[in-house]
Amino acid sequence: SSCGVIVKKSLSTRTHNCVCGCELHRDTNAAINILNLAKNRGGHPQINATGVGISTLVGDSARSWGFPP
């Protein structure tokens, strides 16, 4: 994620060590790579999420709605 060099590793290798000096947990490195890829592509052009918006008032709680504690 630091310099763009691909470093092959087995699944048992949990740390990404690059010749440029970058040392990260392999999952952190992968997450940074995915984030950078999304940023370079401009993100997703539309939102496909649907659902019901739920809001609560300040001081309101699930108990006041009849939910068990």
PDB file with SEQRES, HELIX, SHEET and CRYST1 records, atoms N, CA, C and O in Angstrom:
SEQRES   1 A   69  SER SER CYS GLY VAL ILE VAL LYS LYS SER LEU SER THR          
SEQRES   2 A   69  ARG THR HIS ASN CYS VAL CYS GLY CYS GLU LEU HIS ARG          
SEQRES   3 A   69  ASP THR ASN ALA ALA ILE ASN ILE LEU ASN LEU ALA LYS          
SEQRES   4 A   69  ASN ARG GLY GLY HIS PRO GLN ILE ASN ALA THR GLY VAL          
SEQRES   5 A   69  GLY ILE SER THR LEU VAL GLY ASP SER ALA ARG SER TRP          
SEQRES   6 A   69  GLY PHE PRO PRO                                              
HELIX    1 AA1 ARG A   26  ASN A   40  1                                  15    
HELIX    2 AA2 ALA A   62  TRP A   65  5                                   4    
SHEET    1 AA1 2 THR A  15  ASN A  17  0                                        
SHEET    2 AA1 2 GLU A  23  HIS A  25 -1                                        
CRYST1    1.000    1.000    1.000  90.00  90.00  90.00 P 1           1          
ATOM      1  N   SER A   1       0.825  -1.205   0.000  1.00  0.00           N  
ATOM      2  CA  SER A   1       0.000   0.000   0.000  1.00  0.00           C  
ATOM      3  C   SER A   1       0.858   1.253   0.000  1.00  0.00           C  
ATOM      4  O   SER A   1       0.374   2.331  -0.346  1.00  0.00           O  
ATOM      5  N   SER A   2       2.110   1.133   0.378  1.00  0.00           N  
ATOM      6  CA  SER A   2       2.974   2.308   0.469  1.00  0.00           C  
ATOM      7  C   SER A   2       3.575   2.689  -0.880  1.00  0.00           C  
ATOM      8  O   SER A   2       3.536   3.853  -1.276  1.00  0.00           O  
ATOM      9  N   CYS A   3       4.141   1.688  -1.594  1.00  0.00           N  
ATOM     10  CA  CYS A   3       4.856   2.009  -2.836  1.00  0.00           C  
ATOM     11  C   CYS A   3       4.256   1.349  -4.069  1.00  0.00           C  
ATOM     12  O   CYS A   3       4.617   1.706  -5.191  1.00  0.00           O  
ATOM     13  N   GLY A   4       3.353   0.398  -3.889  1.00  0.00           N  
ATOM     14  CA  GLY A   4       2.706  -0.250  -5.030  1.00  0.00           C  
ATOM     15  C   GLY A   4       3.339  -1.563  -5.451  1.00  0.00           C  
ATOM     16  O   GLY A   4       2.811  -2.233  -6.339  1.00  0.00           O  
ATOM     17  N   VAL A   5       4.454  -1.954  -4.845  1.00  0.00           N  
ATOM     18  CA  VAL A   5       5.104  -3.216  -5.180  1.00  0.00           C  
ATOM     19  C   VAL A   5       4.271  -4.366  -4.611  1.00  0.00           C  
ATOM     20  O   VAL A   5       3.855  -4.322  -3.453  1.00  0.00           O  
ATOM     21  N   ILE A   6       4.029  -5.397  -5.433  1.00  0.00           N  
ATOM     22  CA  ILE A   6       3.289  -6.568  -4.973  1.00  0.00           C  
ATOM     23  C   ILE A   6       4.273  -7.544  -4.340  1.00  0.00           C  
ATOM     24  O   ILE A   6       5.259  -7.940  -4.961  1.00  0.00           O  
ATOM     25  N   VAL A   7       3.993  -7.924  -3.101  1.00  0.00           N  
ATOM     26  CA  VAL A   7       4.851  -8.856  -2.369  1.00  0.00           C  
ATOM     27  C   VAL A   7       4.062 -10.150  -2.176  1.00  0.00           C  
ATOM     28  O   VAL A   7       3.095 -10.182  -1.415  1.00  0.00           O  
ATOM     29  N   LYS A   8       4.472 -11.213  -2.862  1.00  0.00           N  
ATOM     30  CA  LYS A   8       3.804 -12.507  -2.723  1.00  0.00           C  
ATOM     31  C   LYS A   8       4.091 -13.074  -1.342  1.00  0.00           C  
ATOM     32  O   LYS A   8       5.199 -12.951  -0.821  1.00  0.00           O  
ATOM     33  N   LYS A   9       3.068 -13.698  -0.755  1.00  0.00           N  
ATOM     34  CA  LYS A   9       3.236 -14.319   0.557  1.00  0.00           C  
ATOM     35  C   LYS A   9       2.235 -15.453   0.701  1.00  0.00           C  
ATOM     36  O   LYS A   9       1.192 -15.459   0.048  1.00  0.00           O  
ATOM     37  N   SER A  10       2.556 -16.404   1.554  1.00  0.00           N  
ATOM     38  CA  SER A  10       1.640 -17.505   1.824  1.00  0.00           C  
ATOM     39  C   SER A  10       0.570 -17.024   2.801  1.00  0.00           C  
ATOM     40  O   SER A  10       0.714 -15.972   3.423  1.00  0.00           O  
ATOM     41  N   LEU A  11      -0.499 -17.800   2.930  1.00  0.00           N  
ATOM     42  CA  LEU A  11      -1.573 -17.416   3.854  1.00  0.00           C  
ATOM     43  C   LEU A  11      -1.115 -17.426   5.308  1.00  0.00           C  
ATOM     44  O   LEU A  11      -1.702 -16.744   6.149  1.00  0.00           O  
ATOM     45  N   SER A  12      -0.078 -18.187   5.607  1.00  0.00           N  
ATOM     46  CA  SER A  12       0.399 -18.238   6.986  1.00  0.00           C  
ATOM     47  C   SER A  12       1.235 -17.017   7.368  1.00  0.00           C  
ATOM     48  O   SER A  12       1.483 -16.780   8.550  1.00  0.00           O  
ATOM     49  N   THR A  13       1.670 -16.246   6.375  1.00  0.00           N  
ATOM     50  CA  THR A  13       2.443 -15.035   6.634  1.00  0.00           C  
ATOM     51  C   THR A  13       1.474 -13.912   6.966  1.00  0.00           C  
ATOM     52  O   THR A  13       0.681 -13.513   6.113  1.00  0.00           O  
ATOM     53  N   ARG A  14       1.522 -13.395   8.188  1.00  0.00           N  
ATOM     54  CA  ARG A  14       0.544 -12.411   8.646  1.00  0.00           C  
ATOM     55  C   ARG A  14       1.031 -10.969   8.553  1.00  0.00           C  
ATOM     56  O   ARG A  14       0.252 -10.044   8.782  1.00  0.00           O  
ATOM     57  N   THR A  15       2.323 -10.756   8.217  1.00  0.00           N  
ATOM     58  CA  THR A  15       2.873  -9.405   8.157  1.00  0.00           C  
ATOM     59  C   THR A  15       3.336  -9.099   6.748  1.00  0.00           C  
ATOM     60  O   THR A  15       3.988  -9.921   6.105  1.00  0.00           O  
ATOM     61  N   HIS A  16       2.997  -7.917   6.271  1.00  0.00           N  
ATOM     62  CA  HIS A  16       3.457  -7.442   4.970  1.00  0.00           C  
ATOM     63  C   HIS A  16       4.755  -6.672   5.196  1.00  0.00           C  
ATOM     64  O   HIS A  16       4.769  -5.644   5.873  1.00  0.00           O  
ATOM     65  N   ASN A  17       5.846  -7.182   4.622  1.00  0.00           N  
ATOM     66  CA  ASN A  17       7.145  -6.525   4.704  1.00  0.00           C  
ATOM     67  C   ASN A  17       7.597  -6.223   3.282  1.00  0.00           C  
ATOM     68  O   ASN A  17       7.794  -7.140   2.485  1.00  0.00           O  
ATOM     69  N   CYS A  18       7.761  -4.961   2.964  1.00  0.00           N  
ATOM     70  CA  CYS A  18       8.133  -4.541   1.612  1.00  0.00           C  
ATOM     71  C   CYS A  18       9.581  -4.043   1.585  1.00  0.00           C  
ATOM     72  O   CYS A  18      10.142  -3.652   2.608  1.00  0.00           O  
ATOM     73  N   VAL A  19      10.163  -4.070   0.392  1.00  0.00           N  
ATOM     74  CA  VAL A  19      11.530  -3.577   0.230  1.00  0.00           C  
ATOM     75  C   VAL A  19      11.623  -2.077   0.501  1.00  0.00           C  
ATOM     76  O   VAL A  19      12.709  -1.570   0.783  1.00  0.00           O  
ATOM     77  N   CYS A  20      10.506  -1.365   0.419  1.00  0.00           N  
ATOM     78  CA  CYS A  20      10.517   0.083   0.667  1.00  0.00           C  
ATOM     79  C   CYS A  20      10.543   0.399   2.164  1.00  0.00           C  
ATOM     80  O   CYS A  20      10.697   1.556   2.552  1.00  0.00           O  
ATOM     81  N   GLY A  21      10.390  -0.644   3.014  1.00  0.00           N  
ATOM     82  CA  GLY A  21      10.414  -0.433   4.454  1.00  0.00           C  
ATOM     83  C   GLY A  21       9.042  -0.482   5.105  1.00  0.00           C  
ATOM     84  O   GLY A  21       8.940  -0.419   6.330  1.00  0.00           O  
ATOM     85  N   CYS A  22       7.988  -0.594   4.311  1.00  0.00           N  
ATOM     86  CA  CYS A  22       6.624  -0.665   4.839  1.00  0.00           C  
ATOM     87  C   CYS A  22       6.419  -2.008   5.548  1.00  0.00           C  
ATOM     88  O   CYS A  22       6.641  -3.065   4.957  1.00  0.00           O  
ATOM     89  N   GLU A  23       5.995  -1.961   6.810  1.00  0.00           N  
ATOM     90  CA  GLU A  23       5.691  -3.166   7.583  1.00  0.00           C  
ATOM     91  C   GLU A  23       4.322  -2.996   8.220  1.00  0.00           C  
ATOM     92  O   GLU A  23       4.136  -2.149   9.094  1.00  0.00           O  
ATOM     93  N   LEU A  24       3.359  -3.809   7.777  1.00  0.00           N  
ATOM     94  CA  LEU A  24       1.987  -3.743   8.275  1.00  0.00           C  
ATOM     95  C   LEU A  24       1.431  -5.148   8.419  1.00  0.00           C  
ATOM     96  O   LEU A  24       1.921  -6.087   7.793  1.00  0.00           O  
ATOM     97  N   HIS A  25       0.399  -5.286   9.255  1.00  0.00           N  
ATOM     98  CA  HIS A  25      -0.367  -6.532   9.276  1.00  0.00           C  
ATOM     99  C   HIS A  25      -0.959  -6.684   7.883  1.00  0.00           C  
ATOM    100  O   HIS A  25      -1.401  -5.695   7.298  1.00  0.00           O  
ATOM    101  N   ARG A  26      -0.979  -7.892   7.339  1.00  0.00           N  
ATOM    102  CA  ARG A  26      -1.415  -8.073   5.950  1.00  0.00           C  
ATOM    103  C   ARG A  26      -2.857  -7.624   5.728  1.00  0.00           C  
ATOM    104  O   ARG A  26      -3.181  -7.144   4.642  1.00  0.00           O  
ATOM    105  N   ASP A  27      -3.738  -7.768   6.730  1.00  0.00           N  
ATOM    106  CA  ASP A  27      -5.124  -7.327   6.582  1.00  0.00           C  
ATOM    107  C   ASP A  27      -5.223  -5.808   6.534  1.00  0.00           C  
ATOM    108  O   ASP A  27      -6.038  -5.260   5.792  1.00  0.00           O  
ATOM    109  N   THR A  28      -4.394  -5.125   7.324  1.00  0.00           N  
ATOM    110  CA  THR A  28      -4.364  -3.662   7.296  1.00  0.00           C  
ATOM    111  C   THR A  28      -3.879  -3.180   5.938  1.00  0.00           C  
ATOM    112  O   THR A  28      -4.443  -2.249   5.362  1.00  0.00           O  
ATOM    113  N   ASN A  29      -2.831  -3.820   5.430  1.00  0.00           N  
ATOM    114  CA  ASN A  29      -2.307  -3.459   4.116  1.00  0.00           C  
ATOM    115  C   ASN A  29      -3.365  -3.668   3.033  1.00  0.00           C  
ATOM    116  O   ASN A  29      -3.531  -2.823   2.153  1.00  0.00           O  
ATOM    117  N   ALA A  30      -4.075  -4.786   3.095  1.00  0.00           N  
ATOM    118  CA  ALA A  30      -5.127  -5.068   2.117  1.00  0.00           C  
ATOM    119  C   ALA A  30      -6.252  -4.041   2.199  1.00  0.00           C  
ATOM    120  O   ALA A  30      -6.764  -3.601   1.170  1.00  0.00           O  
ATOM    121  N   ALA A  31      -6.642  -3.656   3.415  1.00  0.00           N  
ATOM    122  CA  ALA A  31      -7.702  -2.658   3.587  1.00  0.00           C  
ATOM    123  C   ALA A  31      -7.293  -1.311   2.997  1.00  0.00           C  
ATOM    124  O   ALA A  31      -8.104  -0.632   2.368  1.00  0.00           O  
ATOM    125  N   ILE A  32      -6.035  -0.928   3.200  1.00  0.00           N  
ATOM    126  CA  ILE A  32      -5.538   0.330   2.627  1.00  0.00           C  
ATOM    127  C   ILE A  32      -5.551   0.248   1.105  1.00  0.00           C  
ATOM    128  O   ILE A  32      -5.923   1.211   0.435  1.00  0.00           O  
ATOM    129  N   ASN A  33      -5.145  -0.902   0.553  1.00  0.00           N  
ATOM    130  CA  ASN A  33      -5.161  -1.075  -0.898  1.00  0.00           C  
ATOM    131  C   ASN A  33      -6.573  -0.954  -1.465  1.00  0.00           C  
ATOM    132  O   ASN A  33      -6.774  -0.314  -2.497  1.00  0.00           O  
ATOM    133  N   ILE A  34      -7.547  -1.561  -0.799  1.00  0.00           N  
ATOM    134  CA  ILE A  34      -8.943  -1.491  -1.251  1.00  0.00           C  
ATOM    135  C   ILE A  34      -9.456  -0.054  -1.170  1.00  0.00           C  
ATOM    136  O   ILE A  34     -10.121   0.421  -2.091  1.00  0.00           O  
ATOM    137  N   LEU A  35      -9.150   0.639  -0.073  1.00  0.00           N  
ATOM    138  CA  LEU A  35      -9.567   2.035   0.081  1.00  0.00           C  
ATOM    139  C   LEU A  35      -8.965   2.901  -1.015  1.00  0.00           C  
ATOM    140  O   LEU A  35      -9.665   3.723  -1.607  1.00  0.00           O  
ATOM    141  N   ASN A  36      -7.668   2.729  -1.295  1.00  0.00           N  
ATOM    142  CA  ASN A  36      -7.014   3.519  -2.343  1.00  0.00           C  
ATOM    143  C   ASN A  36      -7.592   3.217  -3.713  1.00  0.00           C  
ATOM    144  O   ASN A  36      -7.737   4.125  -4.532  1.00  0.00           O  
ATOM    145  N   LEU A  37      -7.926   1.964  -3.981  1.00  0.00           N  
ATOM    146  CA  LEU A  37      -8.546   1.591  -5.249  1.00  0.00           C  
ATOM    147  C   LEU A  37      -9.896   2.288  -5.416  1.00  0.00           C  
ATOM    148  O   LEU A  37     -10.200   2.816  -6.485  1.00  0.00           O  
ATOM    149  N   ALA A  38     -10.700   2.286  -4.354  1.00  0.00           N  
ATOM    150  CA  ALA A  38     -12.010   2.944  -4.407  1.00  0.00           C  
ATOM    151  C   ALA A  38     -11.859   4.450  -4.611  1.00  0.00           C  
ATOM    152  O   ALA A  38     -12.611   5.049  -5.379  1.00  0.00           O  
ATOM    153  N   LYS A  39     -10.903   5.057  -3.934  1.00  0.00           N  
ATOM    154  CA  LYS A  39     -10.684   6.502  -4.086  1.00  0.00           C  
ATOM    155  C   LYS A  39     -10.244   6.846  -5.506  1.00  0.00           C  
ATOM    156  O   LYS A  39     -10.682   7.851  -6.065  1.00  0.00           O  
ATOM    157  N   ASN A  40      -9.380   6.018  -6.090  1.00  0.00           N  
ATOM    158  CA  ASN A  40      -8.896   6.273  -7.443  1.00  0.00           C  
ATOM    159  C   ASN A  40      -9.974   6.083  -8.492  1.00  0.00           C  
ATOM    160  O   ASN A  40      -9.901   6.677  -9.568  1.00  0.00           O  
ATOM    161  N   ARG A  41     -10.966   5.270  -8.198  1.00  0.00           N  
ATOM    162  CA  ARG A  41     -12.071   5.056  -9.133  1.00  0.00           C  
ATOM    163  C   ARG A  41     -13.202   6.052  -8.909  1.00  0.00           C  
ATOM    164  O   ARG A  41     -14.188   6.042  -9.647  1.00  0.00           O  
ATOM    165  N   GLY A  42     -13.075   6.895  -7.922  1.00  0.00           N  
ATOM    166  CA  GLY A  42     -14.111   7.887  -7.658  1.00  0.00           C  
ATOM    167  C   GLY A  42     -15.248   7.361  -6.815  1.00  0.00           C  
ATOM    168  O   GLY A  42     -16.301   7.993  -6.735  1.00  0.00           O  
ATOM    169  N   GLY A  43     -15.059   6.230  -6.190  1.00  0.00           N  
ATOM    170  CA  GLY A  43     -16.113   5.681  -5.342  1.00  0.00           C  
ATOM    171  C   GLY A  43     -17.212   5.048  -6.158  1.00  0.00           C  
ATOM    172  O   GLY A  43     -17.064   4.863  -7.366  1.00  0.00           O  
ATOM    173  N   HIS A  44     -18.286   4.722  -5.531  1.00  0.00           N  
ATOM    174  CA  HIS A  44     -19.431   4.109  -6.186  1.00  0.00           C  
ATOM    175  C   HIS A  44     -20.328   5.217  -6.729  1.00  0.00           C  
ATOM    176  O   HIS A  44     -20.643   6.156  -5.998  1.00  0.00           O  
ATOM    177  N   PRO A  45     -20.747   5.134  -7.990  1.00  0.00           N  
ATOM    178  CA  PRO A  45     -21.527   6.218  -8.582  1.00  0.00           C  
ATOM    179  C   PRO A  45     -22.927   6.398  -8.029  1.00  0.00           C  
ATOM    180  O   PRO A  45     -23.511   7.473  -8.164  1.00  0.00           O  
ATOM    181  N   GLN A  46     -23.473   5.363  -7.409  1.00  0.00           N  
ATOM    182  CA  GLN A  46     -24.818   5.490  -6.851  1.00  0.00           C  
ATOM    183  C   GLN A  46     -24.940   4.658  -5.595  1.00  0.00           C  
ATOM    184  O   GLN A  46     -24.120   3.778  -5.336  1.00  0.00           O  
ATOM    185  N   ILE A  47     -25.963   4.940  -4.822  1.00  0.00           N  
ATOM    186  CA  ILE A  47     -26.209   4.190  -3.606  1.00  0.00           C  
ATOM    187  C   ILE A  47     -27.362   3.231  -3.869  1.00  0.00           C  
ATOM    188  O   ILE A  47     -28.434   3.657  -4.299  1.00  0.00           O  
ATOM    189  N   ASN A  48     -27.157   1.960  -3.620  1.00  0.00           N  
ATOM    190  CA  ASN A  48     -28.196   0.961  -3.848  1.00  0.00           C  
ATOM    191  C   ASN A  48     -28.839   0.495  -2.549  1.00  0.00           C  
ATOM    192  O   ASN A  48     -29.678  -0.406  -2.563  1.00  0.00           O  
ATOM    193  N   ALA A  49     -28.456   1.096  -1.434  1.00  0.00           N  
ATOM    194  CA  ALA A  49     -28.995   0.673  -0.147  1.00  0.00           C  
ATOM    195  C   ALA A  49     -30.433   1.138   0.005  1.00  0.00           C  
ATOM    196  O   ALA A  49     -30.791   2.244  -0.401  1.00  0.00           O  
ATOM    197  N   THR A  50     -31.244   0.284   0.592  1.00  0.00           N  
ATOM    198  CA  THR A  50     -32.620   0.647   0.899  1.00  0.00           C  
ATOM    199  C   THR A  50     -32.901   0.231   2.333  1.00  0.00           C  
ATOM    200  O   THR A  50     -32.210  -0.621   2.890  1.00  0.00           O  
ATOM    201  N   GLY A  51     -33.884   0.816   2.902  1.00  0.00           N  
ATOM    202  CA  GLY A  51     -34.222   0.450   4.276  1.00  0.00           C  
ATOM    203  C   GLY A  51     -35.049   1.534   4.915  1.00  0.00           C  
ATOM    204  O   GLY A  51     -35.404   2.531   4.286  1.00  0.00           O  
ATOM    205  N   VAL A  52     -35.341   1.323   6.152  1.00  0.00           N  
ATOM    206  CA  VAL A  52     -36.154   2.250   6.916  1.00  0.00           C  
ATOM    207  C   VAL A  52     -35.237   3.040   7.831  1.00  0.00           C  
ATOM    208  O   VAL A  52     -34.458   2.472   8.597  1.00  0.00           O  
ATOM    209  N   GLY A  53     -35.339   4.341   7.743  1.00  0.00           N  
ATOM    210  CA  GLY A  53     -34.554   5.169   8.643  1.00  0.00           C  
ATOM    211  C   GLY A  53     -35.168   5.175  10.023  1.00  0.00           C  
ATOM    212  O   GLY A  53     -36.378   5.348  10.171  1.00  0.00           O  
ATOM    213  N   ILE A  54     -34.353   4.992  11.019  1.00  0.00           N  
ATOM    214  CA  ILE A  54     -34.829   4.990  12.400  1.00  0.00           C  
ATOM    215  C   ILE A  54     -34.082   6.078  13.154  1.00  0.00           C  
ATOM    216  O   ILE A  54     -32.854   6.155  13.110  1.00  0.00           O  
ATOM    217  N   SER A  55     -34.828   6.899  13.834  1.00  0.00           N  
ATOM    218  CA  SER A  55     -34.178   7.914  14.653  1.00  0.00           C  
ATOM    219  C   SER A  55     -34.756   7.839  16.060  1.00  0.00           C  
ATOM    220  O   SER A  55     -35.906   7.443  16.252  1.00  0.00           O  
ATOM    221  N   THR A  56     -33.968   8.214  17.013  1.00  0.00           N  
ATOM    222  CA  THR A  56     -34.440   8.245  18.387  1.00  0.00           C  
ATOM    223  C   THR A  56     -34.227   9.639  18.944  1.00  0.00           C  
ATOM    224  O   THR A  56     -33.296  10.345  18.556  1.00  0.00           O  
ATOM    225  N   LEU A  57     -35.078  10.014  19.833  1.00  0.00           N  
ATOM    226  CA  LEU A  57     -34.961  11.312  20.469  1.00  0.00           C  
ATOM    227  C   LEU A  57     -33.930  11.239  21.579  1.00  0.00           C  
ATOM    228  O   LEU A  57     -33.730  10.181  22.176  1.00  0.00           O  
ATOM    229  N   VAL A  58     -33.285  12.338  21.855  1.00  0.00           N  
ATOM    230  CA  VAL A  58     -32.326  12.384  22.946  1.00  0.00           C  
ATOM    231  C   VAL A  58     -33.045  12.043  24.240  1.00  0.00           C  
ATOM    232  O   VAL A  58     -34.093  12.608  24.552  1.00  0.00           O  
ATOM    233  N   GLY A  59     -32.468  11.108  24.991  1.00  0.00           N  
ATOM    234  CA  GLY A  59     -33.080  10.692  26.243  1.00  0.00           C  
ATOM    235  C   GLY A  59     -34.063   9.550  26.080  1.00  0.00           C  
ATOM    236  O   GLY A  59     -34.493   8.962  27.072  1.00  0.00           O  
ATOM    237  N   ASP A  60     -34.427   9.223  24.845  1.00  0.00           N  
ATOM    238  CA  ASP A  60     -35.340   8.115  24.596  1.00  0.00           C  
ATOM    239  C   ASP A  60     -34.562   6.813  24.705  1.00  0.00           C  
ATOM    240  O   ASP A  60     -33.353   6.791  24.477  1.00  0.00           O  
ATOM    241  N   SER A  61     -35.226   5.758  25.042  1.00  0.00           N  
ATOM    242  CA  SER A  61     -34.546   4.472  25.147  1.00  0.00           C  
ATOM    243  C   SER A  61     -35.447   3.372  24.603  1.00  0.00           C  
ATOM    244  O   SER A  61     -36.649   3.569  24.429  1.00  0.00           O  
ATOM    245  N   ALA A  62     -34.856   2.220  24.337  1.00  0.00           N  
ATOM    246  CA  ALA A  62     -35.612   1.074  23.855  1.00  0.00           C  
ATOM    247  C   ALA A  62     -36.650   0.644  24.878  1.00  0.00           C  
ATOM    248  O   ALA A  62     -37.709   0.137  24.507  1.00  0.00           O  
ATOM    249  N   ARG A  63     -36.363   0.839  26.157  1.00  0.00           N  
ATOM    250  CA  ARG A  63     -37.301   0.446  27.206  1.00  0.00           C  
ATOM    251  C   ARG A  63     -38.615   1.226  27.076  1.00  0.00           C  
ATOM    252  O   ARG A  63     -39.688   0.665  27.293  1.00  0.00           O  
ATOM    253  N   SER A  64     -38.537   2.508  26.724  1.00  0.00           N  
ATOM    254  CA  SER A  64     -39.764   3.297  26.596  1.00  0.00           C  
ATOM    255  C   SER A  64     -40.594   2.860  25.400  1.00  0.00           C  
ATOM    256  O   SER A  64     -41.765   3.225  25.299  1.00  0.00           O  
ATOM    257  N   TRP A  65     -40.011   2.086  24.493  1.00  0.00           N  
ATOM    258  CA  TRP A  65     -40.746   1.579  23.337  1.00  0.00           C  
ATOM    259  C   TRP A  65     -41.338   0.217  23.618  1.00  0.00           C  
ATOM    260  O   TRP A  65     -42.000  -0.356  22.753  1.00  0.00           O  
ATOM    261  N   GLY A  66     -41.114  -0.319  24.820  1.00  0.00           N  
ATOM    262  CA  GLY A  66     -41.663  -1.621  25.174  1.00  0.00           C  
ATOM    263  C   GLY A  66     -40.703  -2.763  24.978  1.00  0.00           C  
ATOM    264  O   GLY A  66     -41.097  -3.917  25.143  1.00  0.00           O  
ATOM    265  N   PHE A  67     -39.443  -2.494  24.628  1.00  0.00           N  
ATOM    266  CA  PHE A  67     -38.457  -3.562  24.474  1.00  0.00           C  
ATOM    267  C   PHE A  67     -37.936  -3.948  25.850  1.00  0.00           C  
ATOM    268  O   PHE A  67     -37.841  -3.111  26.749  1.00  0.00           O  
ATOM    269  N   PRO A  68     -37.598  -5.229  26.005  1.00  0.00           N  
ATOM    270  CA  PRO A  68     -37.048  -5.655  27.304  1.00  0.00           C  
ATOM    271  C   PRO A  68     -35.676  -5.036  27.551  1.00  0.00           C  
ATOM    272  O   PRO A  68     -34.971  -4.699  26.600  1.00  0.00           O  
ATOM    273  N   PRO A  69     -35.291  -4.883  28.808  1.00  0.00           N  
ATOM    274  CA  PRO A  69     -33.994  -4.272  29.129  1.00  0.00           C  
ATOM    275  C   PRO A  69     -32.841  -5.139  28.713  1.00  0.00           C  
ATOM    276  O   PRO A  69     -31.685  -4.767  28.913  1.00  0.00           O  
TER     277      PRO A  69                                                      
END                                                                             
